Amino acid sequence: MNEEEKIVEQNEAAPISTEKADEVAEQFSFDNLKPKIKPIWKILFLVFLLGCIAVSLYFSFNALSLDMYEYSETDDGWQLTGFHTDSSEENKVVRIDYVMEKHGVGWEKNENKPISSIKKYAFCCDNEVEIIHIGKTVTNIEELAFYSCKNLQAILVDPENPSYLSENGILYNKDKTELILFPISYVDYAKNTLAQTTGEEKTMRYALPSSVERIGALGFAYAKGLTEIDLPQNLKTLGTLAFFRCESLGKISLPKGLTTIGSDAFSYCKKLTYMYIPASVTEIGHHAFYECTGLTEIDAERSEEQFKKIELGDYWENVNLLKSITIRYDRPEASK
């Protein structure tokens, strides 16, 4: 065995001292790697931050590039497909009758292009518009055309319109068989224009016309200050989300001719404490009373056996809320 082989053999056989082992471990410890890792995390965080800024700028510039009015031509005329406004005072009142065309920095009405329809979500989550005027040429308003416009106070319709009418700022079809929209901030219009509210908190009770048979989707949704509503005996249908998040609504009586309670019809109506379900009801949609945290009693005119034949949507028997509600069958409506 030569000298080099002897040295290698001695090194392999010799145990490593505790101090030496600690020194080696320290050289490869995670703490010693931290200074090298930190710059990498800083770079990754910086890249992420720059990405977020880029996305934010993209959507900001995209929003700024949208025209205030957007239209498409259809077989029946022109359709308003979108409306985008800023917070200027002049844009709080909108007229929908003829196509508005951009000239320079302003908009001018083209009376050769009458508007015949308003598309679904044309007004979507707009927080500026307060009054909307609908002209006589508009004959089709798609469901949810005025979606979640928080400061909308009234919709006014030209008396010559053949398809729609406005009763004190509330939108109906022409023969008043369907309530299409009770504006979210109607309570402000009722106080400032009609003087119909009560108290400093601006609350009101509303009675629907006797001709109404249907309340459309989101008909009363988010309505501010609406504490009580009188429904007509001819009413047959409560549309989807009909009273969604009417958080002031504390009293409502369902008429005996009602057949359908739509999905989420009363979701988040937290001040409701009592509900009567007449025997005429054949369908209750999913989540109809979801998060009605104040609701403690339901009286059903049907027997329990008959009630179970109703078409019940999800979250009826299984939702935690209904476990805390007393449901009584074969009962008349309570006097409250």
C-alpha positions in Angstrom: 0.0 0.0 0.0 1.5 3.3 -1.0 1.6 6.4 1.1 -1.5 8.0 -0.5 -3.7 4.9 0.0 -2.6 4.8 3.7 -3.8 8.4 4.2 -7.1 7.8 2.6 -7.7 4.7 4.7 -6.8 6.5 7.9 -9.3 9.3 7.0 -12.1 6.9 6.3 -11.5 5.0 9.5 -11.0 8.0 11.8 -14.3 9.2 13.4 -15.3 12.8 13.0 -15.1 14.7 16.2 -18.3 16.3 17.7 -16.9 19.8 17.2 -16.1 19.0 13.6 -19.5 17.5 12.9 -21.2 20.7 14.4 -19.0 22.8 12.2 -20.0 20.9 9.1 -23.7 21.0 10.0 -23.5 24.7 10.6 -22.0 25.2 7.2 -25.1 23.6 5.6 -27.8 24.8 8.1 -31.0 26.5 6.8 -30.1 29.7 8.7 -27.0 30.1 6.7 -29.0 29.7 3.5 -31.4 32.5 4.4 -29.3 35.3 3.1 -29.3 33.6 -0.3 -33.0 32.8 -0.2 -34.2 36.2 0.9 -33.3 38.0 -2.3 -35.2 35.4 -4.3 -38.4 35.9 -2.2 -37.9 39.7 -2.6 -37.7 39.3 -6.4 -40.8 37.0 -6.5 -42.8 39.4 -4.4 -41.7 42.4 -6.5 -42.8 40.5 -9.7 -46.2 39.7 -8.0 -46.7 43.3 -7.0 -45.9 44.6 -10.5 -48.3 42.0 -11.9 -51.1 43.3 -9.7 -50.4 46.9 -10.6 -50.4 45.9 -14.3 -53.8 44.2 -14.0 -55.2 47.1 -12.1 -54.0 49.6 -14.7 -55.4 47.4 -17.5 -58.9 47.4 -16.0 -58.7 51.1 -15.1 -57.8 52.0 -18.7 -60.3 49.6 -20.0 -63.1 51.3 -17.9 -62.0 54.7 -19.1 -62.1 53.6 -22.7 -65.8 52.5 -22.5 -68.3 54.8 -24.2 -71.0 56.2 -22.0 -73.6 54.7 -24.3 -73.3 51.4 -26.1 -75.8 50.2 -28.8 -76.3 47.4 -31.2 -78.6 47.3 -34.2 -81.3 44.7 -34.3 -84.1 43.6 -36.6 -86.5 45.8 -34.6 -84.4 48.9 -34.3 -81.6 49.9 -31.9 -80.9 48.2 -28.5 -79.2 50.0 -25.6 -76.6 47.4 -24.5 -74.6 49.3 -22.0 -74.5 52.6 -20.0 -71.4 53.7 -18.2 -71.3 57.0 -16.3 -69.2 59.1 -14.0 -70.2 61.1 -10.9 -71.0 64.3 -12.7 -74.4 65.8 -11.9 -75.6 65.9 -15.5 -75.4 62.1 -15.7 -77.8 61.4 -12.7 -80.8 61.7 -15.1 -80.7 59.4 -18.2 -83.2 59.5 -21.1 -83.6 56.4 -23.3 -85.4 57.2 -26.5 -83.0 57.8 -29.3 -79.4 56.7 -30.0 -76.8 59.1 -28.5 -73.8 59.7 -30.8 -70.5 61.1 -29.8 -69.4 64.3 -31.4 -66.1 65.6 -30.1 -66.3 65.5 -26.4 -70.1 65.6 -26.2 -73.1 63.5 -27.1 -76.0 64.3 -29.5 -79.3 62.6 -30.0 -79.9 61.0 -33.5 -83.7 61.0 -33.9 -83.3 58.8 -37.0 -82.3 55.9 -34.7 -85.1 55.2 -32.1 -84.3 52.8 -29.3 -86.6 49.8 -29.3 -85.1 47.7 -26.5 -82.9 47.7 -23.4 -80.6 44.7 -22.9 -80.1 42.6 -19.8 -77.5 44.3 -17.5 -77.4 47.4 -19.6 -77.3 49.3 -16.3 -75.2 47.1 -14.0 -74.2 48.1 -10.5 -74.4 51.8 -11.4 -74.1 54.0 -8.3 -74.7 57.4 -10.0 -78.0 57.3 -12.0 -81.0 58.5 -10.0 -83.8 59.0 -12.6 -84.3 57.1 -15.9 -86.8 58.3 -18.5 -88.0 55.7 -21.0 -89.3 56.9 -24.3 -92.3 55.9 -26.3 -90.3 53.8 -28.8 -89.0 51.3 -26.2 -91.1 48.1 -26.4 -88.8 45.5 -24.9 -86.9 45.7 -21.6 -85.1 42.5 -20.8 -85.2 41.1 -17.3 -82.5 42.6 -15.0 -81.9 45.5 -17.4 -81.5 47.8 -14.4 -79.4 45.5 -12.1 -78.4 46.7 -8.7 -78.4 50.4 -9.3 -78.1 51.5 -5.7 -79.1 55.2 -6.1 -81.8 54.7 -8.6 -84.9 56.6 -7.3 -87.5 56.4 -10.1 -88.2 55.2 -13.6 -90.5 57.4 -15.6 -92.2 56.3 -18.8 -93.6 58.3 -21.7 -97.4 58.1 -21.6 -97.4 57.1 -25.2 -95.3 54.0 -24.7 -97.4 51.0 -25.8 -95.6 48.4 -23.6 -94.7 50.0 -20.2 -95.9 52.6 -17.7 -94.7 54.2 -14.6 -96.8 54.7 -11.5 -95.2 57.4 -9.4 -91.8 56.3 -10.5 -92.3 52.5 -10.2 -92.0 50.4 -13.5 -94.9 48.2 -14.6 -95.9 46.6 -17.9 -98.7 48.4 -19.7 -101.6 46.6 -18.2 -100.1 46.6 -14.7 -100.2 42.8 -14.4 -96.4 42.7 -13.6 -94.3 44.9 -11.4 -91.0 45.1 -13.1 -88.9 47.3 -10.8 -89.3 49.1 -7.5 -86.1 51.2 -7.6 -83.7 50.6 -4.7 -83.7 54.2 -3.5 -87.4 54.8 -4.3 -87.8 55.9 -0.7 -85.8 59.0 -1.5 -88.1 59.8 -4.4 -91.1 59.1 -2.3 -89.9 61.6 0.3 -88.5 64.3 -1.9 -91.0 64.3 -4.7 -94.1 62.5 -3.4 -93.9 63.2 0.3 -95.0 59.6 1.1 -92.5 58.5 3.7 -92.8 58.5 7.4 -90.3 59.5 10.1 -86.8 60.9 9.9 -85.4 57.5 8.9 -87.3 57.5 5.6 -89.4 54.4 5.9 -92.5 53.6 4.0 -95.3 51.1 3.4 -96.3 50.3 -0.2 -99.5 48.7 -1.6 -99.4 47.1 -5.1 -102.2 47.8 -7.5 -105.0 45.1 -7.4 -104.2 44.2 -11.1 -100.7 42.9 -10.3 -100.3 39.1 -10.9 -96.5 38.8 -10.9 -93.5 40.5 -9.3 -90.6 40.2 -11.6 -87.1 39.0 -10.8 -85.4 41.4 -8.3 -88.6 43.4 -8.4 -88.1 44.8 -4.9 -84.5 43.6 -4.2 -82.4 45.8 -2.0 -85.3 48.3 -1.5 -84.3 50.8 1.1 -86.7 51.8 3.9 -89.5 49.5 2.8 -91.0 48.2 6.1 -94.3 46.8 5.0 -96.0 45.8 1.7 -99.6 45.0 0.8 -99.9 42.3 -1.9 -103.0 42.1 -4.0 -105.3 39.0 -4.0 -104.6 38.5 -7.8 -100.9 37.9 -7.2 -99.8 34.5 -8.5 -96.0 34.7 -8.7 -93.1 36.0 -6.8 -90.1 36.0 -9.1 -86.5 35.0 -8.3 -85.0 37.3 -5.7 -88.2 39.3 -5.6 -87.5 40.7 -2.1 -83.9 39.9 -1.8 -82.1 41.8 0.9 -85.1 44.0 1.8 -83.5 44.4 5.2 -86.2 46.8 6.5 -89.1 44.6 5.6 -90.8 43.4 8.7 -94.3 42.6 7.6 -95.8 40.9 4.5 -98.9 38.8 4.0 -99.0 36.3 1.1 -102.4 36.2 -0.7 -104.3 33.0 -0.9 -104.1 32.9 -4.7 -100.3 32.8 -4.8 -98.8 29.7 -6.5 -95.0 30.3 -6.8 -92.4 31.7 -4.4 -89.3 32.0 -6.4 -85.7 31.1 -5.5 -84.2 33.5 -2.9 -87.4 35.4 -2.9 -87.0 36.5 0.8 -83.3 35.8 1.3 -81.7 38.1 3.9 -85.0 39.7 4.9 -83.7 39.7 8.5 -86.6 41.6 10.1 -89.2 39.2 9.0 -90.5 37.3 12.0 -93.6 35.5 10.7 -94.7 33.9 7.4 -98.0 32.4 6.3 -98.0 30.0 3.3 -101.4 29.6 1.8 -102.6 26.3 0.4 -102.5 27.7 -3.2 -98.7 27.6 -3.2 -97.3 24.7 -5.3 -93.7 25.7 -5.6 -91.1 27.2 -3.2 -87.7 27.8 -4.8 -84.3 27.1 -3.3 -83.1 29.4 -0.5 -86.4 31.2 -0.5 -86.0 32.1 3.2 -82.2 31.9 3.4 -80.6 34.0 6.2 -84.0 35.3 7.4 -82.5 35.2 10.8 -85.5 36.9 12.5 -88.0 34.4 11.2 -89.3 32.1 14.0 -92.8 31.0 12.9 -94.3 29.7 9.7 -98.0 28.8 9.4 -99.0 26.6 6.5 -102.6 26.3 5.4 -102.0 22.8 4.1 -101.7 19.7 6.2 -98.1 18.4 6.8 -98.8 15.6 4.3 -100.1 18.0 1.6 -97.3 20.4 2.3 -94.7 17.8 1.5 -96.2 17.6 -2.0 -95.2 21.1 -2.7 -92.1 21.4 -5.0 -89.5 22.5 -2.5 -86.1 23.7 -3.5 -82.8 23.0 -1.8 -82.2 24.4 1.7 -85.7 23.9 2.8 -85.6 21.0 5.3 -81.8 20.9 5.7 -80.9 24.5 6.3 -80.0 25.4 9.8 -82.4 28.3 9.8 -85.4 26.1 9.4 -84.3 23.9 12.3 -85.0 26.9 14.5 -88.4 27.8 13.0 -91.7 26.5 14.3 -93.7 25.2 11.3 -97.4 24.7 12.1 -99.7 22.9 9.6 -103.5 23.1 9.0 -103.4 26.7 10.3 -105.0 29.9 9.2 -103.0 33.1 9.0 -102.2 34.5 12.4 -103.5 38.0 13.2 -100.4 40.1 13.7 
